[in-house]
Amino acid sequence: MTDNNIIALTPFRADLTRALARRGERLLATTDLADEVASLEPLEAYYIVREIGLDLALPVLVLLSHEQLQACIDLDCWQRYDFAVDSLDEWLSAFALAGPETLAQAFFSLDYVVQLLCLTQTVTVYDPDMDEVPEEEEDASRAMTPDGFYLLELHPDVVLKTHAFILLDALYQYDLEATHGLLSAVRVDPRTQIEEEALRFRNGRMQDLGFVTPDEAGVLFSRPGPGQPLPRPRQPLDHALARVPSIYATPLSATSLLQQALSLITDQDFLARLEQEIVWAINSAIIAYGEKTKDLKQIADIAERVRDTISLGLEVLLAKEVVSVPEDDGVVAAKAAALLSVWGITDLFRHGFAATLGLRQEARQALCAPRFRAWYELADTNQSDDPGDRLERAFIAALLGHHPLRGGFALANPEQIKAFADLAEIDVARLRLQRLVARLA
């Protein structure tokens, strides 16, 4: 039976097909959009909205649940530890296209502390009867609330698409009591306390989606421990994330040792566990690489790197087995599938990563040669016009990174990088490096 026939019949292929069917444009074209959106996992919903674009995603936005929308804000509106109110403004402005009531509903569906955080970063709240109100600056923008209780002053350094007074007017129209309570809290609660509480809740939700802290994500880029890990329980974890988002499904559906191994898994519960681990590994890699989830092209590239590094890890472990005769692809895939029941996905990634460290060390040693270093560090204006020379520099630069990668292979885009997907690619890179060193040093 050919690989194509195997793929067509596997539960893994069926899972990926369902994920790809939920791509943005296809989702918008469905006749039961409300049911389709309700079935999306929070991470899926975020990537789909980003794929469609906020300016076109209103039909999906108005159907998002509290959990789905909050995940979108958690993923899109924070820069490490700082809340970006201008990013939240982009989302609220999309809802504002449907009118003030929809805008207010979206705002009130956010986590309460995020509501406070948004307002405390956009307005200062005064009680004219109790507070000492400073003299109004010439360029200041002030307004009384509709109920006459508070004087609001815009923060001068915040420029938003949806004016803060327009937002607050919509909130007052929708729920006067709730809006009054928000402004009361903004007036008396210290800003740092609001920010710390919002960050703490956000970090907890992000962990549930598999986006761990930078320190935890850094475990991916560490050498695996000796020996074999204990077998894992064969059931999906009880978390918000359970399915492969379509943006991850595309690279996972391409032919690789990982894909071939997963295609042989017939236990649906175990497969769900493996898919969840893969999604978590990709999410951890996004954090480890320091990338933003709104850059969909970069996210797809990272998913591809994770796929290839896991495949390399599988091959590294398989290479340790003593084989007297060459094995066909089916036998290799079956052995790789057996490894999936023993090694966690993160461990497999670490084995793949460790296999590339020798190349990085060899590249660093090459730089110890004065002539080689002088060539590599040559100023751009003094470099050769030979396209091949540019490819070689990109090749070395990719090897020297924290995660050694394969670069300098595309003449049209020398800076393009990919992960090493198998041991043969590592052997080719090692030979290329040796020849370059012999020529330059």
C-alpha positions, 0 to 999 in steps of 0.5 A: 500500500502506498503512502498516499493510500495510508494517509487517506485512511488514517484518523490523523489525516481526518483530523487535519482535513477537518482543521483545514476545512475551518480555514477563514474563507471556508468558514465564512462561506458555511451556511451554519456559521453560528454553530461552526464558530461555537465549535471552535477552540479558542486558539482556532478562533484567534488564528481564523480571525487573524487569517480573515483580517479584523476588517472583514471578520465581523460576522465571526467576531459577533459570534465569539464566546467570552472564552474565545474573545478573551483568548484573542485579546490575551494572544494579541494585546500583550507585549511580554508583560505590558498591555497594549491598549492600541491593539485592543482598540483594533479589536474594539474598532472592528466591533464598533462597525456593527454599532454601539450596542455590539461594541459595548457587548464585546467590551463587557464580555472581556475579563473584568480586570481587562476592562479596568486595564483598558480604561486606566490606560486611556482616561483619568477619572476625577470626582469633582466633589471629592478630588482635587482636579488640576487646571485644564491644560490647553490641549487637554480633552475632558468630558463629564460622564452622562450620569454627571458623577465623574470628570474624565480626562483623556491621556494625551499620549494615547491615540485610538481609532475608537475614541475613549469617550465614544466607547464610554458613551456606548457603555453607558447606553448599554449598562449605566450601573456597570459602567459607573462601577468600572469608572469608580474602580479606575478612580480608586484602584492603583494602576500597578495593582490592576496591571499586575492582576490582569497579567496574572490572570492572563498568564494563567489562561495562556498556560491553559492554551499551551503558551508557557513562560519563557523559562519553561519554553526554553526547555525545548532548547536543552539537551535531553536527559539520559535514558528513556522516559516513562510511558505517558497516560493515553488520554487527552488532557482536560484543557481548553486546547484539544484540536490542531488549528488550521495554521498548524495543520498545513505543515503537519500534513506535509510528508515527514517522518512525524506525519508518517508515524502519526498516520499509523496511530489508530487509537483516537484518544492517544492520537488526541493526546499526541496532537495536543502535545504537538500544539503545545510544542509549537506554542512553546516554540513561539514563546522561545523564539520570541515571536508574536502570534499575529505574524501568521507567516512566521507562526507557520514557519515555526510550526514547520520547524517544530515538525522537522525537529521532532522528525529529526528526533525520531530519526536520531532515536531510531539510528541508535537501534542496530539494523543489519539490513536497510529497512523500507519506509513502512518499517521505519514509520512503524518503529517511529510510531512505536517511539511516540508511545514512549517519548513525549513530543517535547523530548523528541524535539530536544533530541532533534535539537541536540543533533544539530549542536555539533554543527553549531560547535563546528561553525564556532570553531571555524570562526576561530580561524582569523581568515574565516572570521575576517570573511564572515565579519566583512562589512556589507559594502566590502562583500563580494557581489557573487550570490554564492558568497551571500549564500555561504554567509547565510549558511553560517549565520543560520548554524550559529543561532541558538537553534542551529538551522539550515540556511543559505539554500535559496538563491532568491532568498538567501536569508530563508531558514528551515530546521534540519529534518533528517540526519542526511541534511545534517551530513550535507551541512557538515560537508558544506561547512568543511569545504568552506573552511578548507577554501577560506581558512 
